[in-house]
Each structure stands twice: as structure tokens, then as C-alpha cells.
């Protein structure tokens, strides 16, 4: 082969490569960034409905979502003469059936599982802040061009104060589900997922088929030791109002958490690695969902 022919072929190859679409790159879910969202929420103090800490947390969530390019709606309503505020962030509007991912951002007024301080507020590092942190980091890294669905990120207020002064559980999610004009294809709840000793079991009130798909995704990513494919809990959580409407709904929750509803639910009990495993599982699941 002559030198001129070789150069010509090489130039042709370069031009051919340049004419093709560039490869698609996306950022990976970063557990450290998610953990920083936990710390910011904790800096607001207890996020009890109707308090300044709750209002600051909701405003922070909305700000982060807008920075990530999502449209944000506040859903405000009254419950027990108190203003309650859900948030809904939407992306890929009209792209396909709706997938809702949810977390609650309020914290419990009383640490009634705490034998020493049962009337102190719960800090809520895991029970509240961890699920929110996962969704906020997902909002940043989701490659929406790969996703064939409309995506909602729902942040529920007033989930965690049931049994106190006549309050019900899951107030915010019940209101949101009751206000839907279109039923989503699926609802995935992320609650208490940051435990450093992570053990996420299947939850009995969750949709079995959807659960199996998510747990299989985790196993493919090498997280089988953390996503345990066996049923352990029957829980009333924010997925229930959607399940009652016939929507396949799943609760991703690590309820083997000894600091639940105590004053020891603090940042040192959770880890960036745990947040990252859950986030990367959801990222992969959403981007490969037909």
C-alpha cells in the first residue's frame, strides 16, 4: 500500500468517525453528593410539619430541583388546621407513562422509641433525609434522553407523625394520590435507605413483580448482599395510597434500623455508600426500563 493511499484511508476513517453521533456520557450517582444533601437537611433542625425547619427543607428541595432543570410544583393543603406542603418535580413531560419516585421530607415530632428522650424530636438523618437525598442526586444525574417515561419526583410532607395528637400516618402521600388525574405506571418509594449497616428486604405490601425487577437490577450491579430478595416487613408507608388506586407500588426501605424514631437517628449512622447503592440501582432501572 502506498503512503498516499494509507493517508487517504486514515483521513476517511477520521471523517467517518466524526460524522457519527458522539458517544453518550452521563455522570454516575455520587453517594458523597447525596450525603451532603442529608447534612444540609439536618442543618435546618427537625422538619416537623408547620415548623420553620420543615419550610426551609421544602424550599431547599425546590431550589435543588430547579437547579437541575426540573419543573417544580408545590401542592399545599390543610390538615388538622395546619398547612402541609408536598412538592412534585416533573421531567420528560408527555414522553410516556408516568413513573413516580417518592420520599418524605418531614420528621417525627416525638422520638417515642427512645427510652431516654421520648418527647424530643427525631433528627431524621435516615428517616426522612436519606430518601430525599437519593432523589435530589437522581435529579442531577438522570440522563432523561435515555428514559422512555415521564418522571415525577414526589416529596411528601406529614408522613411521619401518625399517632401523635390524633394525626394519621402518610398524610401527604394520601393527599397527592387522591388528587391524581392520571394514574402513573408505577410508584417507587425510597425511605430509610442510608443505614451504614444496609439490609433492604422485600416489603409485603409492595407490588411483587416490580419489586423483583428492582432487586434483580441491584443484584446485577453487585448489590445482592444489600438488597435481600426475601420478604421481611409489612409496612404502612407512602406507597400505600398509590397501591390502593391499583398502581404497582414498591417500598424500598431498610427497616432493620435500631435508631428508628429515636434521637440517635443522626448522620453518623448512615453512609454515602449506602445512598449510592440505592441511587445507582434506581438510575440503572429507570434508564433500562422499556
Secondary structure, DSSP 8 states (H G I E B T S, - for coil): --HHHHHHHHHHHHHHHHHS----------HHHHHHHHHHHHHT----TTSHHHHHHHHHHHHHHHHTT-EEEEEEEEETTEEEEEEEEEESTTSSSEEEEEEE----S--TT-SS-TTS----IIIIIIHHHHHHHHHHH--GGG--SEEEEEEESS-S-TTSTT--SSHHHHHHHHT-SS--SEEEEEES--BSS--EEEETTS-HHHHHHHHHHHHHTT-TTTEEEEEEE----TTHHHHTTT-EEEEEE----TTTTSTT--GGGB-HHHHHHHHHHHHHHHHH--
